[in-house]
Amino acid sequence: MGRIVVLGEAIRADGFALSGATVIHAQDREAVRRAWAAMPDDVEVVVVTPAAWALDPEPAVPEGVITVVMPS
């Protein structure tokens, strides 16, 4: 079973760590792009905060990874 990653600002993402998700903090465009580029191979789902998605609305999503943007 693959990993779930939550990507975005700490205030919206940190709570997901309690459920076992890997949290990656990214609050500017470069940090969001670095996070996508360094995504581990075993990731199956990435949940992105709306603010992080707005910084990079066309990310280089690895093949086979499901991407979901949190509601605002």
Steps between C-alpha positions, in 0.01 A plus 500: 500500500633840403545815696268802524668841491344831602673795337459863601507748784542361851176635642294300247721193467638409843184335635523231232820368661281363781344260250837381373533723195837642409484880521718718279498871584516731201397865515657648188515401134856368513429285807191352331698417186784345703246289689352362178846430357606313815178300543584150630436207263250330731253792505155413366296806605597865545259736676589860419383809687325761284777753563772257390299405192461868408878541512552219247170407330670276244741292709716221363294224660678163491325239287236301685467746789149616585490873580222660701467869587343572840184708495552862602 
